[in-house]
Amino acid sequence: MIRCIPCCATMVLLLVCGCTKTQETTVFTKEPSKEFTITNPVAVARVAETISLDWNAIADAVPGLTQENVAVYEDQSGPFLVTQIAAVDGNTELLFQTDLAPEETKSFRLMKLPDGVKKPHPQATTYCCFLPERHDDFAWENDKVANRMYGPALEFETITSGVDAWGKCVPYPVVEKFIRDYTQKEIPYHYNHGEGGDFYKVGNTLGCGGLAPFVNGKVRLPRNFTDWKVLANGPIRSVFELSYQAWKAEGYTVGETKRISIDLGSNMSRFECLYTAQDADRLPLAAGIVLRDTSDRTWTADGAIAYWLPTDFIEGMFGCGVVFGSDYKPGIINADGHLLLTLEQKVDAPVVYYAGSCWDENAEFDSFEKWQQYLADFKNRIDHPVSININE
């Protein structure tokens, strides 16, 4: 397998934004453009909201518009926004981010980047990469969180499709740097050296938000992933797939592909899990969080769960959360050492949910109550997406 690029060494420094204060909207009022509005339908603020425009729907909106020269600016503020073209499964999207106050509507313009104007660069990025140096880990992260899952070389120790969560207190990528420092310099990454680290132990469990068949009261884990594929890599969104060879799940023979994506500014990753099964039309499944003897602090809501526990290896607290959208009505149970959201799913139809974490080193989440509120607001946002209106 080929290492994915770019590597952390080229991304560890913050990039300087290319936009300047002289780029006022009045300078470009005579340039061909297409106006559109975005509306937040709920009374919850949306910070770093990722906006997706179907490229095929907008490609002809402005004469001469291409994926290389496309630009977006907010009418009220003027500077051009960081954009990303993401092409996955033949679907091409134009991505950018904005902040929206509760029930706010904002206006934007789509246009060609004017001659002589530099394309804006991100100050932070998302990132995903295969890491064979550390027993075939696959890692992904953004400015808020970092995660990894385990490949075949680690099966001598851990067999799971569970999710490992790392704490971060810096906005730039750290996982590959930590792994490299560990393998080359024997600097342990289970301790905070000022940027964060791996303070959460997964073991042979679902960890912090994994999904697996749930049969006769037991989580039926596969072996570690066998194949990986990067589909998109930052700055706004990174997307990848992990494949699991067929395994026996107490009466079912099951195979799986997990498609995972992470957006800039979010503590939550999106999981899209597609199963196959021999001689079965539906599968019993569960997504959840492994419980520890060190804590009993849990929170449940309609389609959402959370757990608050002491960090491993260092002092501090860690939060895990799992959220399903309103299309699902999962049950909530405590079973097989996990807090679980359970459901039955038709084979060959993907299950979509979100899982994430927080670390109380970050003031944003210095209490369990703040983590609960974040998850409740997050569910409100995914249940009520923004509306986009492109003016004729």
Stockholm file with secondary structure:
# STOCKHOLM 1.0

chainA/1-392         MIRCIPCCATMVLLLVCGCTKTQETTVFTKEPSKEFTITNPVAVARVAETISLDWNAIADAVPGLTQENVAVYEDQSGPFLVTQIAAVDGNTELLFQTDLAPEETKSFRLMKLPDGVKKPHPQATTYCCFLPERHDDFAWENDKVANRMYGPALEFETITSGVDAWGKCVPYPVVEKFIRDYTQKEIPYHYNHGEGGDFYKVGNTLGCGGLAPFVNGKVRLPRNFTDWKVLANGPIRSVFELSYQAWKAEGYTVGETKRISIDLGSNMSRFECLYTAQDADRLPLAAGIVLRDTSDRTWTADGAIAYWLPTDFIEGMFGCGVVFGSDYKPGIINADGHLLLTLEQKVDAPVVYYAGSCWDENAEFDSFEKWQQYLADFKNRIDHPVSININE
#=GR chainA/1-392 SS CCCCSSCGGGTSSCCCCCCCTTCCGGGGTTSCEEEEEEECCSSSCEEEEEEEEEHHHHTTSSTTCCTTTEEEEETTTCSBCCEEEEEETTEEEEEEEEEECTTCEEEEEEEECCTTCCCCCCSSCCEEEEEGGGSSEEEEECSSCEEEECCGGGTTTCCCCCBEEEEESSSSCCHHHHHHHHHHHCCCSSSCSSSEECCCCCCSSCBEEEEEEEETTEECCCCCCCEEEEEEECSSEEEEEEEEEEEECSSCEEEEEEEEEEETTCSEEEEEEEEEETTCSEEEEEEEEECCTTCCEEEEETTEEEEEEECSSSSSEEEEEEECCTTCCCEEEEETTEEEEEEEEETTSCEEEEEEEEETTSGGGSSHHHHHHHHHHHHHHHHSCCEEEECC
#=GC SS_cons         CCCCSSCGGGTSSCCCCCCCTTCCGGGGTTSCEEEEEEECCSSSCEEEEEEEEEHHHHTTSSTTCCTTTEEEEETTTCSBCCEEEEEETTEEEEEEEEEECTTCEEEEEEEECCTTCCCCCCSSCCEEEEEGGGSSEEEEECSSCEEEECCGGGTTTCCCCCBEEEEESSSSCCHHHHHHHHHHHCCCSSSCSSSEECCCCCCSSCBEEEEEEEETTEECCCCCCCEEEEEEECSSEEEEEEEEEEEECSSCEEEEEEEEEEETTCSEEEEEEEEEETTCSEEEEEEEEECCTTCCEEEEETTEEEEEEECSSSSSEEEEEEECCTTCCCEEEEETTEEEEEEEEETTSCEEEEEEEEETTSGGGSSHHHHHHHHHHHHHHHHSCCEEEECC
//
